[in-house]
Amino acid sequence: MAFAPQIKIPATYIRGGTSKGVFFRLADLPAACQQPGEARDKLFMRVIGSPDPYAAHIDGMGGATSSTSKCVILSKSSVPDHDVDYLYGQVSIDKPFVDWSGNCGNLSTAAGAFAIHAGLVDPSRIPQNGVAVVRVWQANIKKTIIAHVPVTNGQVQETGDFELDGVTFPAAEIVLEFMDPSDDGDEGGSMFPTGNLVDDLEVPGIGTFKATMITAGIPTVFVNAKDIGYTGTELREQINTDPEALKRFEAIRVAGALRMGLIKTPEEAATRQHTPKIAFVAPPTAYKASSGKTIEAGDVDLLVRALSMGKLHHAMMGTCAVAIGTAAAIPGTLVNLAAGGSEREAVRFGHPSGTLRVGAQAKLVNGQWTVTKAIMSRSARIVMEGWVRVPGDTF
């Protein structure tokens, strides 16, 4: 029988923050994949190498973790006063599924830089030397992200001395502003969907836990580490090698999704793996990060561990960092209490790879908490560019 030859598609492989993804310009995608739907999903799954029962992504660009199973599409913005539209797809590793329900905060860094690389930003907005302000429309959640991208000789400056825990080598610093992150444009709800800063979350077959459920950056369910038998110092191997623990976390996530109104039945959670996130918090204590570096209790305001796509993240998802910074700024949330309580505009938290600082300004307006923006620094670097190849009958 005849087999379809491979086709090649222009693509760029970029590290953004502590994630990596395959970036495409919308116009470079095959015609059938330039619109949302089955063809696009099949293409992205084949590019990444999913679904893979071996969970290794040997036959694709993915790295068999939630941090490296990502695809991004950029195009000139359809929204006034923005430079580019940024659409993000989280590709499941072992299931035939692409989740479009949320953003990737880490790759938001790369979106700003790639927009310039790809010629999607008006040249008049790019200084010869200085900082380019790229106005990104996050199309998944309909939010604005402002990326402050360093430029040297008219090109994105990628090398530098900014160090980011979870990334091996230093690079140039990119400052991100997540504008009005306190509600999810797709959900249309308030920052606290239940109306409470803390709820008693009943998890069938597991127990009832105190929980802060917030939609800021990305829908997130926070619980206290001690309430679920942890210290907040865990590294990913301690969680990810324990199937029963992962089942418990998924049960908590599903219960949270139901309470937040993100799903109507538990079965729907299977089609919404990317959101909400589940995270557990604890007061500061010393621990050894995955690199071997000791994080002292005095180095951080609190400890946070978060799961993405069913596994403990090796560092911290950028969108979850926004949720952490926002919740920390609001007195009474579990995140705020773990950090010692009181109002604050920035927090430094410990994660499995080290520490991260994120700022957020919260205020109470007509009885509702709002946040105008959250700020954090990341970095991005092109790892490879050219064409990605997939069999011609993929989609």
Secondary structure per residue as TSV (DSSP state, phi and psi in degrees):
chain	resnum	aa	ss	phi	psi
A	1	M	-	360.0	156.2
A	2	A	-	-87.1	141.2
A	3	F	-	-112.9	142.2
A	4	A	-	-67.9	135.5
A	5	P	-	-70.5	166.0
A	6	Q	E	-75.9	150.2
A	7	I	E	-113.3	155.9
A	8	K	E	-119.8	141.1
A	9	I	E	-127.7	128.3
A	10	P	E	-55.6	131.6
A	11	A	E	-154.0	158.3
A	12	T	E	-133.0	130.1
A	13	Y	E	-99.2	117.7
A	14	I	E	-129.2	138.4
A	15	R	E	-89.7	128.9
A	16	G	E	-127.8	118.0
A	17	G	T	58.9	-129.0
A	18	T	T	-101.9	23.6
A	19	S	E	-124.5	167.6
A	20	K	E	-135.0	148.1
A	21	G	E	-153.3	162.2
A	22	V	E	-95.8	119.3
A	23	F	E	-103.4	138.2
A	24	F	E	-129.7	146.1
A	25	R	E	-82.8	137.7
A	26	L	G	-53.7	-42.3
A	27	A	G	-67.2	-17.6
A	28	D	G	-87.5	-12.4
A	29	L	S	-73.2	150.8
A	30	P	-	-54.3	148.1
A	31	A	G	-51.5	-41.2
A	32	A	G	-66.9	-18.3
A	33	C	G	-104.2	4.0
A	34	Q	S	-82.8	-4.4
A	35	Q	S	-119.6	150.4
A	36	P	S	-59.2	145.6
A	37	G	S	148.3	-169.2
A	38	E	H	-61.9	-42.0
A	39	A	H	-61.0	-45.3
A	40	R	H	-63.2	-44.0
A	41	D	H	-61.6	-43.5
A	42	K	H	-63.4	-40.4
A	43	L	H	-60.6	-49.3
A	44	F	H	-64.6	-38.4
A	45	M	H	-63.0	-41.0
A	46	R	H	-70.4	-36.6
A	47	V	H	-60.3	-45.8
A	48	I	H	-74.9	-33.1
A	49	G	T	104.2	27.4
A	50	S	-	-114.3	158.0
A	51	P	S	-78.5	141.6
A	52	D	-	-122.6	104.7
A	53	P	T	-63.7	-18.3
A	54	Y	T	-85.1	-10.3
A	55	A	S	51.7	46.0
A	56	A	S	-128.5	-20.6
A	57	H	-	55.6	39.1
A	58	I	T	-63.8	-33.9
A	59	D	T	-103.9	41.8
A	60	G	S	-168.7	-176.5
A	61	M	S	-86.5	-9.1
A	62	G	-	-70.9	164.2
A	63	G	-	-115.0	16.4
A	64	A	S	63.1	25.8
A	65	T	S	-134.7	161.9
A	66	S	T	-64.9	-24.1
A	67	S	T	-75.5	-15.9
A	68	T	S	-127.3	13.6
A	69	S	-	-113.3	63.3
A	70	K	E	-136.5	144.9
A	71	C	E	-130.9	148.6
A	72	V	E	-134.7	141.1
A	73	I	E	-120.5	130.2
A	74	L	E	-121.4	146.3
A	75	S	E	-151.7	163.8
A	76	K	E	-57.7	141.8
A	77	S	-	-69.4	142.6
A	78	S	S	-93.5	0.2
A	79	V	S	-110.9	130.8
A	80	P	T	-55.5	146.2
A	81	D	T	65.1	24.0
A	82	H	-	-128.8	153.1
A	83	D	S	-90.1	-43.6
A	84	V	E	-140.5	152.7
A	85	D	E	-97.1	133.8
A	86	Y	E	-122.3	115.3
A	87	L	E	-116.8	131.6
A	88	Y	E	-120.7	133.2
A	89	G	E	-120.5	121.8
A	90	Q	E	-92.6	114.3
A	91	V	E	-90.8	125.2
A	92	S	-	-64.8	145.9
A	93	I	S	-78.5	-47.0
A	94	D	S	-111.5	1.0
A	95	K	S	-124.7	153.0
A	96	P	S	-79.6	78.5
A	97	F	-	-155.9	135.1
A	98	V	E	-120.0	124.0
A	99	D	E	-96.1	121.8
A	100	W	-	-109.2	17.0
A	101	S	S	-83.2	-7.7
A	102	G	S	-151.3	-174.4
A	103	N	-	-104.9	163.9
A	104	C	-	-113.2	111.6
A	105	G	H	-65.6	-36.6
A	106	N	H	-63.8	-47.8
A	107	L	H	-74.1	-11.3
A	108	S	H	-60.3	-33.8
A	109	T	H	-60.4	-48.4
A	110	A	H	-68.4	-28.7
A	111	A	H	-61.7	-42.7
A	112	G	H	-64.6	-43.5
A	113	A	H	-68.4	-43.1
A	114	F	H	-65.6	-32.8
A	115	A	H	-57.2	-38.4
A	116	I	H	-74.8	-47.3
A	117	H	H	-53.1	-41.6
A	118	A	T	-85.6	3.2
A	119	G	T	72.6	26.4
A	120	L	-	-95.0	-4.4
A	121	V	S	-107.4	135.2
A	122	D	-	-53.6	123.2
A	123	P	G	-53.9	-28.0
A	124	S	G	-68.3	-16.2
A	125	R	G	-92.9	-0.9
A	126	I	S	-108.5	115.3
A	127	P	-	-71.6	156.5
A	128	Q	S	-64.8	-42.3
A	129	N	S	-143.3	132.4
A	130	G	E	142.5	-141.4
A	131	V	E	-125.9	123.5
A	132	A	E	-88.1	130.5
A	133	V	E	-97.6	107.0
A	134	V	E	-100.4	122.6
A	135	R	E	-94.9	106.9
A	136	V	E	-102.5	128.3
A	137	W	E	-95.8	113.4
A	138	Q	E	-81.9	102.6
A	139	A	T	-72.7	-24.4
A	140	N	T	-65.1	-44.9
A	141	I	T	-114.3	4.2
A	142	K	T	56.1	56.6
A	143	K	E	-133.8	157.5
A	144	T	E	-96.8	134.7
A	145	I	E	-124.0	130.3
A	146	I	E	-104.8	118.5
A	147	A	E	-106.1	125.3
A	148	H	E	-99.5	99.0
A	149	V	E	-103.3	122.9
A	150	P	E	-69.3	140.9
A	151	V	E	-130.3	133.8
A	152	T	E	-129.6	127.6
A	153	N	T	54.4	38.2
A	154	G	T	77.2	2.6
A	155	Q	E	-119.4	154.0
A	156	V	E	-59.1	129.3
A	157	Q	-	-86.7	112.3
A	158	E	-	-99.6	-31.1
A	159	T	-	-88.3	151.7
A	160	G	-	176.4	-167.1
A	161	D	S	-115.2	14.5
A	162	F	B	-77.2	124.2
A	163	E	-	-105.4	136.6
A	164	L	-	-127.9	117.0
A	165	D	T	-59.2	130.4
A	166	G	T	104.4	-11.3
A	167	V	-	-118.6	130.3
A	168	T	S	-66.1	-44.3
A	169	F	S	-112.9	150.8
A	170	P	-	-71.3	161.6
A	171	A	B	-155.7	-174.4
A	172	A	-	-78.0	142.3
A	173	E	-	-79.6	133.4
A	174	I	E	-120.6	122.8
A	175	V	E	-92.5	131.2
A	176	L	E	-112.5	136.5
A	177	E	E	-116.6	117.8
A	178	F	E	-94.3	106.7
A	179	M	E	-81.8	135.7
A	180	D	S	45.0	57.7
A	181	P	T	-82.5	4.0
A	182	S	T	-83.9	6.4
A	183	D	S	-151.7	157.4
A	184	D	-	-96.0	117.2
A	185	G	T	-55.7	-32.4
A	186	D	T	-74.6	-29.9
A	187	E	T	-88.6	-29.9
A	188	G	-	68.8	17.8
A	189	G	-	-101.1	-179.1
A	190	S	-	-83.2	173.7
A	191	M	S	-61.9	-37.2
A	192	F	S	-113.0	94.4
A	193	P	T	-57.3	-29.1
A	194	T	T	-84.2	-10.9
A	195	G	S	86.6	-0.4
A	196	N	-	-121.6	148.9
A	197	L	S	-74.5	-32.5
A	198	V	S	-138.1	134.9
A	199	D	E	-123.7	160.1
A	200	D	E	-90.7	110.6
A	201	L	E	-98.2	113.5
A	202	E	E	-86.8	124.8
A	203	V	E	-114.3	108.3
A	204	P	T	-52.1	129.5
A	205	G	T	78.1	-5.1
A	206	I	T	-116.8	-50.5
A	207	G	E	147.9	-172.8
A	208	T	E	-117.6	130.1
A	209	F	E	-129.7	149.1
A	210	K	E	-67.1	137.0
A	211	A	E	-147.2	140.3
A	212	T	E	-105.8	118.3
A	213	M	E	-111.6	115.8
A	214	I	E	-133.5	146.0
A	215	T	E	-116.1	96.3
A	216	A	S	-153.0	114.7
A	217	G	S	83.0	-59.0
A	218	I	S	-159.2	145.7
A	219	P	E	-57.6	128.3
A	220	T	E	-139.4	140.2
A	221	V	E	-109.6	115.8
A	222	F	E	-102.8	134.5
A	223	V	E	-130.1	162.6
A	224	N	E	-78.6	133.5
A	225	A	G	-55.9	-44.7
A	226	K	G	-65.1	-28.5
A	227	D	G	-70.1	-22.3
A	228	I	G	-112.3	16.0
A	229	G	T	87.3	21.5
A	230	Y	-	-123.6	170.7
A	231	T	-	-107.0	-16.1
A	232	G	S	89.4	0.2
A	233	T	-	-102.6	3.5
A	234	E	-	-63.8	146.4
A	235	L	-	-101.1	167.4
A	236	R	H	-64.8	-30.2
A	237	E	H	-63.3	-33.9
A	238	Q	H	-66.5	-27.0
A	239	I	H	-97.7	-45.8
A	240	N	H	-74.5	-14.6
A	241	T	T	-95.4	7.7
A	242	D	-	-115.7	93.1
A	243	P	H	-56.7	-37.2
A	244	E	H	-67.6	-37.6
A	245	A	H	-64.2	-42.2
A	246	L	H	-64.3	-35.9
A	247	K	H	-64.9	-40.3
A	248	R	H	-64.3	-43.5
A	249	F	H	-62.1	-39.3
A	250	E	H	-66.8	-36.8
A	251	A	H	-64.0	-40.2
A	252	I	H	-65.1	-42.2
A	253	R	H	-62.3	-43.7
A	254	V	H	-64.7	-42.8
A	255	A	H	-62.3	-39.5
A	256	G	H	-66.5	-41.4
A	257	A	H	-61.2	-38.6
A	258	L	H	-66.5	-45.8
A	259	R	H	-65.3	-31.8
A	260	M	T	-82.2	-6.5
A	261	G	T	76.5	18.4
A	262	L	S	-79.5	-26.9
A	263	I	-	-136.4	159.7
A	264	K	S	-103.2	-25.9
A	265	T	S	-134.1	153.2
A	266	P	G	-56.6	-32.3
A	267	E	G	-63.9	-28.3
A	268	E	G	-66.0	-20.2
A	269	A	G	-60.8	-28.1
A	270	A	G	-65.6	-23.7
A	271	T	G	-100.3	7.3
A	272	R	-	-138.3	67.0
A	273	Q	-	-80.4	-26.5
A	274	H	S	-76.3	-29.1
A	275	T	S	-138.7	149.7
A	276	P	S	-77.6	164.7
A	277	K	E	-84.2	156.1
A	278	I	E	-119.9	130.5
A	279	A	E	-139.0	150.7
A	280	F	E	-126.1	143.1
A	281	V	E	-121.7	157.1
A	282	A	E	-155.3	155.5
A	283	P	-	-63.8	164.5
A	284	P	-	-61.2	138.7
A	285	T	-	-156.7	153.8
A	286	A	-	-71.5	144.2
A	287	Y	E	-156.6	167.3
A	288	K	E	-102.7	121.5
A	289	A	-	-71.1	169.8
A	290	S	T	-62.2	-23.7
A	291	S	T	-79.2	-9.8
A	292	G	S	98.5	-10.3
A	293	K	-	-72.2	137.6
A	294	T	E	-86.0	126.6
A	295	I	E	-100.4	115.9
A	296	E	-	-80.9	154.8
A	297	A	G	-58.0	-34.3
A	298	G	G	-74.6	-7.8
A	299	D	G	-81.0	-17.1
A	300	V	-	-135.1	162.5
A	301	D	S	-92.1	-27.1
A	302	L	E	-164.3	171.9
A	303	L	E	-112.2	141.0
A	304	V	E	-139.3	135.8
A	305	R	E	-125.5	136.5
A	306	A	E	-134.4	148.5
A	307	L	E	-106.0	142.3
A	308	S	E	-132.0	128.8
A	309	M	T	51.5	40.8
A	310	G	T	83.7	5.1
A	311	K	E	-134.0	150.4
A	312	L	E	-65.5	129.7
A	313	H	-	-72.6	144.6
A	314	H	S	-71.8	-19.4
A	315	A	S	-138.9	-107.0
A	316	M	-	-152.6	134.3
A	317	M	-	-65.6	138.6
A	318	G	H	-61.0	-41.3
A	319	T	H	-66.4	-35.6
A	320	C	H	-69.0	-33.3
A	321	A	H	-61.7	-37.3
A	322	V	H	-62.5	-43.3
A	323	A	H	-62.9	-40.0
A	324	I	H	-63.5	-49.0
A	325	G	H	-61.5	-40.1
A	326	T	H	-67.1	-49.1
A	327	A	H	-64.6	-34.8
A	328	A	H	-65.6	-28.4
A	329	A	T	-78.3	-8.8
A	330	I	S	-110.6	109.8
A	331	P	T	-56.0	131.4
A	332	G	T	106.8	-17.8
A	333	T	S	-72.2	161.8
A	334	L	H	-62.3	-35.0
A	335	V	H	-66.6	-45.7
A	336	N	H	-62.4	-43.1
A	337	L	H	-66.1	-38.4
A	338	A	H	-64.3	-28.8
A	339	A	T	-86.7	4.2
A	340	G	T	106.0	-1.1
A	341	G	S	79.7	-175.2
A	342	S	S	73.6	164.9
A	343	E	-	-77.1	145.7
A	344	R	-	-153.6	153.8
A	345	E	S	-109.3	-2.9
A	346	A	E	-155.6	154.1
A	347	V	E	-145.0	142.1
A	348	R	E	-112.9	121.4
A	349	F	E	-117.7	153.7
A	350	G	E	-94.4	133.3
A	351	H	E	-126.6	177.9
A	352	P	T	-57.6	-28.8
A	353	S	T	-97.1	-8.2
A	354	G	E	152.5	-130.0
A	355	T	E	-131.0	161.1
A	356	L	E	-150.6	138.6
A	357	R	E	-106.8	135.4
A	358	V	E	-139.2	140.1
A	359	G	E	-112.7	149.5
A	360	A	E	-156.4	141.1
A	361	Q	E	-112.2	114.8
A	362	A	E	-110.4	147.6
A	363	K	E	-147.6	153.5
A	364	L	E	-96.0	117.8
A	365	V	E	-124.1	116.5
A	366	N	T	52.7	41.2
A	367	G	T	79.7	1.5
A	368	Q	E	-118.0	135.2
A	369	W	E	-77.4	135.4
A	370	T	E	-134.1	155.1
A	371	V	E	-131.5	124.7
A	372	T	E	-77.3	-36.5
A	373	K	E	-164.6	157.0
A	374	A	E	-122.3	144.0
A	375	I	E	-128.3	137.4
A	376	M	E	-155.8	162.3
A	377	S	E	-108.5	137.5
A	378	R	E	-138.4	-168.0
A	379	S	-	-147.3	165.3
A	380	A	E	-148.0	150.0
A	381	R	E	-152.8	133.5
A	382	I	E	-70.0	126.8
A	383	V	E	-93.4	-37.6
A	384	M	E	-161.0	148.1
A	385	E	E	-142.7	153.0
A	386	G	E	155.2	-116.5
A	387	W	E	-133.8	142.4
A	388	V	E	-102.7	140.9
A	389	R	E	-112.4	139.7
A	390	V	E	-139.6	151.6
A	391	P	E	-55.8	140.5
A	392	G	T	-64.3	-16.6
A	393	D	T	-100.2	16.8
A	394	T	-	-59.0	-40.7
A	395	F	-	-127.7	360.0
